[in-house]
Every structure is written in C-alpha cells, then in structure tokens.
Amino acid sequence: MQSLIRITALLISASLLLSGCGQTNVRSEIAQTPVTENPSNQSYPGKFIWHDLITPDPQLAGQFYQDLFGWEIDYQGDYAVIRNRGKLIAGMLTVPATVEQDNPAIWLPSVSVDDIDLSAQLVTDNGGTILKGPADMGLRGQGLLVRDPQQTDLVLLDTQQADPADSAPNVGDWLWDEVWTTDPEASETFYAAVLGYDQVVSEGNYDVLIRDTKWRAGIRTIKDDRQHQRWVPVVRVADPHAITQQVSALGGTVWISPENAPNQGETALISDPTGALLLIQRWSPAAKGGR
C-alpha cells in the first residue's frame, strides 16, 4: 500500500511537467526541448514519441544511464535533456523526495495525438481522468496528463505535426512501451477509443496495439497488484546479459534476469538507483514490433 501511495503521489507530481513547477526557468527548459530535432512534418497518433524520468536525484540516475547505455546527459537546472548518439530521446525532471515518497522515480511516456481538445474529451468520455492540461509546452506542443480507468498515467502530446519519423531504433533508443494492467480488456477498450488503435494481436497474456498497420504499444496482464500498474518503456540493447551484469555495480537492480525472462534471454527487467523500472531487449530490425 505504501508503494502505491508513493507512486500515486509521484504521478500527480508529474503534472509539474506541464506546469513547470511554477518556476519560469523550468517551464523555459521544458518549452525549449522538442521531442525531435528532425521533425517529420507529420503526426503519428498512437505512437510513443517521448519519455520523461521523474526522479528525486537526476545526477544519480543520469550517471547510471550514462554508464549503462552511453546516454549523454545535459543538465539544465531542474530539467535535464538526454541524448543517445546525439539524438534527443528523453528528459529528466527533479521532484524532491519526502519521507512519504521514498525514492519516487518513474518513467512517464508521451504518446502522439493529433487533436488535444478532442483527446481530452475522449479521455473523460471513456472513464479516464485529466490530471493536468491541456497546457502549452512550447516547442514540445500541447500536452495533457491523463489517468486511465485502471489508474495508469501518461502524457498525450500534440506536437503540431512535429513528431519524429518512423525508423528502426538504434541500440540505446526506446524500442517499445507496454502498459501493465490487471484488466487488459478494459485497458484495450480505453486506449483503442482514446488513441485510435484499430487492431489488436493477442499472444497469451500479451496484446499488441496497432494503428494504421503499425505496432505501437503492448498490454501486459499482471496479477492483482495495483501498485505495479503503469506504463513501462523498453530500451533496445545488443546483449541483455552483458547489460544486466553491469546494473548492480552501477547501483541499479535486476528484477528479472534474461535467463528468467519469458522469451528466453532476450529481455530483462531492471530499475535505476532511484527506483524507476524499465525493460531492456535485444531486437532485430526485421521484427515487426518492439517486444
């Protein structure tokens, strides 16, 4: 229960992304950070286009990711920008820890929409909650922090047709995003209605959400444990075994090692030193999706 309280409080604090903490410098730092420096001049609704790490210790988390994946971190006050091989991929927002929020860290994804006002209406019409917005996020576009009916949060983002183009992710890039839920049918219904996913491929306890023939996200069924309901991002790696061997030495935690993962050594579940969960996966560009 305490973990759930910490996560819930943290995700409400994630509204700082849209409000800029009430501080001009933070608002400016976020507003000056687009999701890509090579916009496609198109919108890809349903595509996950950005990730923000909400953490009490960005220096500690940043050093972990820098050493593990080779990410480049540009600290800009309370907001840091992350690059992989020079490409913008993510940001980090500082949220101070409290006694009630021990190690409050989570990766919060942003998904593309092409009409922020319509999206807000669809969220409420389908049982979701608007936590913050719509809000002007400068070069990033118009943002909306929402909570689905299963109490899972993410940002809906209208970049004004400045989404990154579809391309095969490099090693160290974001590969995929999946929502962990105790009610996959309800999650599927909500996201299909709000984000326009028009096809679902089911494989056991896993569903793939598709829009316009493109694999966009996954739904993973978990046990009745509400504290673990969240969106979890996936990073492409060349060798999951080699990566997990470094995690503990860098201050992180390996929760599921490659040899214990369902797909026989191709993935692993880890967390950084501030507690944020993410998956790593070996992946071939010939594969359809990022799972």
C-alpha positions as CSV (number, residue, x, y, z in Angstrom):
1,M,0.0,0.0,0.0
2,Q,2.8,2.4,0.8
3,S,4.4,1.8,-2.6
4,L,1.0,2.6,-4.2
5,I,0.7,5.8,-2.2
6,R,4.2,6.9,-3.3
7,I,3.5,6.1,-6.9
8,T,0.2,7.9,-6.9
9,A,1.7,11.0,-5.2
10,L,4.5,10.9,-7.7
11,L,2.4,10.8,-10.7
12,I,0.3,13.7,-9.5
13,S,3.6,15.5,-9.1
14,A,4.3,14.6,-12.7
15,S,1.9,17.4,-13.6
16,L,5.0,19.6,-12.9
17,L,6.0,18.6,-16.5
18,L,3.0,20.6,-17.8
19,S,3.1,23.4,-15.2
20,G,6.9,23.8,-15.0
21,C,6.9,23.6,-11.2
22,G,5.6,27.2,-11.2
23,Q,9.2,28.3,-11.9
24,T,10.0,30.2,-15.0
25,N,13.3,28.6,-15.6
26,V,11.9,25.0,-15.5
27,R,9.0,26.0,-17.9
28,S,11.5,27.5,-20.2
29,E,13.8,24.5,-20.2
30,I,10.9,22.1,-21.0
31,A,9.4,24.5,-23.5
32,Q,12.7,24.7,-25.4
33,T,13.0,21.0,-25.7
34,P,11.2,19.5,-28.7
35,V,10.6,15.7,-29.0
36,T,12.9,15.7,-32.0
37,E,15.3,18.0,-33.8
38,N,14.3,16.4,-37.2
39,P,10.5,16.7,-37.3
40,S,8.7,14.7,-39.9
41,N,6.1,17.4,-40.6
42,Q,3.5,14.7,-39.8
43,S,1.6,13.4,-36.9
44,Y,1.6,9.7,-35.9
45,P,-1.3,9.3,-33.5
46,G,-0.8,6.4,-31.1
47,K,3.0,6.5,-31.4
48,F,5.1,6.9,-28.3
49,I,7.4,9.9,-29.0
50,W,9.0,11.0,-25.7
51,H,9.8,9.8,-22.2
52,D,10.5,11.8,-19.0
53,L,12.1,10.4,-15.9
54,I,10.5,11.9,-12.8
55,T,13.2,11.4,-10.1
56,P,14.4,13.0,-6.9
57,D,18.1,12.5,-7.9
58,P,18.7,13.2,-11.6
59,Q,22.5,13.2,-11.1
60,L,22.5,9.7,-9.6
61,A,20.0,8.4,-12.2
62,G,21.8,10.2,-15.0
63,Q,25.2,8.7,-14.2
64,F,23.6,5.2,-14.1
65,Y,22.1,5.6,-17.6
66,Q,25.2,7.3,-19.0
67,D,27.4,4.4,-17.8
68,L,24.9,1.7,-18.8
69,F,23.7,2.8,-22.2
70,G,26.1,5.6,-23.1
71,W,23.4,8.2,-23.0
72,E,24.6,11.8,-23.0
73,I,23.0,14.0,-20.2
74,D,22.7,17.8,-20.5
75,Y,21.7,19.1,-17.1
76,Q,19.8,22.4,-17.3
77,G,18.8,23.2,-13.8
78,D,15.8,21.2,-12.7
79,Y,15.3,19.7,-16.1
80,A,17.9,17.6,-17.9
81,V,17.9,16.5,-21.6
82,I,19.0,13.0,-22.6
83,R,20.5,12.0,-26.0
84,N,21.5,8.7,-27.4
85,R,24.3,9.0,-30.0
86,G,23.4,12.7,-30.4
87,K,19.7,12.1,-30.8
88,L,17.1,13.6,-28.4
89,I,15.3,10.8,-26.7
90,A,14.2,11.9,-23.2
91,G,14.2,14.3,-20.3
92,M,14.6,14.2,-16.5
93,L,12.6,16.3,-14.1
94,T,13.7,16.8,-10.5
95,V,11.0,16.1,-7.9
96,P,12.3,16.3,-4.4
97,A,11.8,13.2,-2.2
98,T,9.9,13.3,1.0
99,V,9.5,10.9,3.9
100,E,6.3,9.7,2.4
101,Q,7.9,9.4,-1.1
102,D,11.0,7.3,-0.6
103,N,12.8,7.1,-3.9
104,P,9.9,8.3,-6.0
105,A,11.0,7.7,-9.6
106,I,9.2,6.6,-12.7
107,W,9.4,6.8,-16.4
108,L,6.5,8.8,-17.8
109,P,5.9,8.4,-21.6
110,S,4.3,10.8,-24.0
111,V,2.1,9.5,-26.9
112,S,1.2,11.4,-30.0
113,V,-2.3,12.7,-30.7
114,D,-3.5,15.0,-33.5
115,D,-6.2,17.0,-31.6
116,I,-5.5,17.7,-27.9
117,D,-9.0,19.0,-27.2
118,L,-10.7,16.0,-28.8
119,S,-8.3,13.7,-26.9
120,A,-9.3,15.3,-23.6
121,Q,-13.0,14.7,-24.4
122,L,-12.3,11.1,-25.4
123,V,-10.4,10.5,-22.1
124,T,-13.3,11.7,-19.9
125,D,-16.0,10.1,-22.2
126,N,-14.2,6.7,-21.7
127,G,-13.8,6.8,-17.9
128,G,-10.3,8.4,-17.7
129,T,-9.3,11.4,-15.7
130,I,-7.5,14.6,-16.7
131,L,-4.8,15.4,-14.2
132,K,-3.4,18.5,-15.9
133,G,-3.9,20.4,-19.1
134,P,-4.2,20.9,-21.9
135,A,-1.1,23.0,-21.5
136,D,1.2,24.8,-23.8
137,M,4.6,23.1,-23.7
138,G,6.4,25.4,-26.1
139,L,8.4,23.6,-28.8
140,R,7.1,20.3,-27.5
141,G,3.5,21.2,-28.4
142,Q,0.3,20.9,-26.4
143,G,0.3,18.4,-23.5
144,L,-2.3,16.6,-21.4
145,L,-1.5,14.5,-18.4
146,V,-4.2,11.8,-18.1
147,R,-5.0,8.8,-15.9
148,D,-6.8,5.8,-17.4
149,P,-9.6,3.9,-15.6
150,Q,-7.0,1.5,-14.2
151,Q,-5.1,4.4,-12.6
152,T,-2.2,4.4,-15.0
153,D,-0.8,7.7,-16.2
154,L,0.7,9.1,-19.3
155,V,1.0,12.3,-21.3
156,L,-0.9,12.9,-24.5
157,L,1.1,15.2,-26.8
158,D,0.1,17.1,-29.9
159,T,3.3,18.3,-31.4
160,Q,1.6,20.2,-34.2
161,Q,2.9,17.7,-36.8
162,A,6.4,17.7,-35.4
163,D,6.5,14.0,-34.5
164,P,9.7,12.1,-35.2
165,A,9.5,9.9,-38.3
166,D,9.1,6.2,-38.0
167,S,12.5,4.5,-38.2
168,A,14.3,1.4,-36.8
169,P,15.6,2.3,-33.2
170,N,19.3,2.2,-32.7
171,V,20.9,0.4,-29.7
172,G,20.2,2.6,-26.7
173,D,17.0,4.1,-28.2
174,W,13.5,3.5,-26.9
175,L,12.1,0.3,-28.6
176,W,8.7,-0.1,-27.2
177,D,6.2,0.8,-24.4
178,E,3.8,-1.5,-22.6
179,V,1.1,-1.0,-20.1
180,W,1.0,-3.3,-17.1
181,T,-2.6,-3.9,-16.1
182,T,-4.8,-6.3,-14.1
183,D,-7.7,-5.7,-16.6
184,P,-6.3,-6.0,-20.2
185,E,-9.8,-5.8,-21.8
186,A,-10.6,-2.6,-20.1
187,S,-7.2,-1.1,-21.0
188,E,-7.6,-2.2,-24.6
189,T,-11.0,-0.6,-24.8
190,F,-9.8,2.7,-23.3
191,Y,-6.7,3.1,-25.4
192,A,-8.5,2.0,-28.6
193,A,-11.1,4.7,-28.0
194,V,-8.7,7.4,-27.0
195,L,-5.7,6.7,-29.2
196,G,-7.4,5.1,-32.2
197,Y,-5.8,1.7,-32.1
198,D,-7.7,-0.3,-34.8
199,Q,-6.3,-3.8,-34.4
200,V,-5.1,-6.0,-31.6
201,V,-2.8,-9.0,-31.8
202,S,-3.1,-11.3,-28.8
203,E,-0.4,-13.7,-27.6
204,G,-1.2,-15.4,-24.3
205,N,-1.1,-12.7,-21.6
206,Y,0.2,-10.1,-24.0
207,D,-1.6,-7.9,-26.5
208,V,-0.1,-5.7,-29.2
209,L,-1.9,-2.4,-30.1
210,I,-1.8,-1.5,-33.8
211,R,-2.8,1.7,-35.6
212,D,-2.7,2.0,-39.4
213,T,-0.8,-1.3,-39.6
214,K,2.0,0.0,-37.3
215,W,2.7,-1.8,-34.0
216,R,2.6,1.0,-31.4
217,A,2.4,-0.5,-27.9
218,G,1.7,-3.5,-25.7
219,I,-0.6,-4.6,-22.9
220,R,0.8,-7.0,-20.4
221,T,-1.5,-8.8,-18.0
222,I,-0.3,-8.8,-14.4
223,K,-1.6,-10.3,-11.2
224,D,-4.0,-8.4,-9.0
225,D,-1.3,-5.9,-7.7
226,R,-2.4,-2.3,-8.3
227,Q,0.9,-0.8,-7.3
228,H,2.6,-2.3,-10.4
229,Q,0.0,-0.9,-12.9
230,R,2.0,1.6,-15.0
231,W,3.5,2.2,-18.4
232,V,6.9,0.6,-18.7
233,P,9.3,1.6,-21.5
234,V,11.8,-0.7,-23.3
235,V,15.3,0.2,-24.4
236,R,17.0,-1.7,-27.2
237,V,20.3,-3.3,-26.3
238,A,22.7,-5.5,-28.1
239,D,23.2,-8.0,-25.3
240,P,20.8,-8.2,-22.3
241,H,23.2,-10.5,-20.4
242,A,26.1,-8.0,-20.7
243,I,23.9,-5.1,-19.6
244,T,22.4,-6.8,-16.6
245,Q,25.9,-7.8,-15.4
246,Q,26.6,-4.1,-15.0
247,V,23.3,-3.0,-13.4
248,S,24.0,-3.9,-9.8
249,A,27.6,-2.5,-9.9
250,L,26.1,0.8,-11.1
251,G,23.6,1.0,-8.2
252,G,20.6,-0.4,-10.0
253,T,18.5,-3.6,-9.5
254,V,17.9,-6.5,-11.8
255,W,14.3,-7.7,-11.1
256,I,14.1,-10.3,-13.8
257,S,17.3,-11.5,-15.4
258,P,17.4,-12.6,-19.1
259,E,17.6,-16.3,-18.3
260,N,14.4,-15.9,-16.2
261,A,12.5,-13.8,-18.7
262,P,9.6,-15.3,-20.7
263,N,11.3,-15.0,-24.1
264,Q,14.4,-17.0,-23.3
265,G,17.2,-14.5,-22.7
266,E,16.1,-11.6,-25.0
267,T,14.7,-9.3,-22.3
268,A,15.3,-8.3,-18.6
269,L,13.5,-6.0,-16.1
270,I,15.7,-3.5,-14.3
271,S,15.5,-0.4,-12.2
272,D,17.8,2.6,-11.9
273,P,19.2,3.6,-8.5
274,T,16.2,6.0,-7.9
275,G,13.7,3.1,-8.4
276,A,12.4,3.7,-12.0
277,L,11.5,0.5,-13.8
278,L,12.4,-0.2,-17.4
279,L,12.8,-3.2,-19.7
280,I,15.8,-3.9,-21.9
281,Q,15.5,-6.1,-25.0
282,R,17.6,-7.5,-27.8
283,W,15.8,-6.8,-31.1
284,S,16.2,-7.3,-34.8
285,P,15.0,-4.6,-37.2
286,A,13.4,-7.5,-39.2
287,A,11.0,-8.0,-36.3
288,K,7.5,-6.4,-36.5
289,G,7.3,-4.9,-33.0
290,G,9.4,-3.9,-30.1
291,R,8.6,-6.7,-27.7
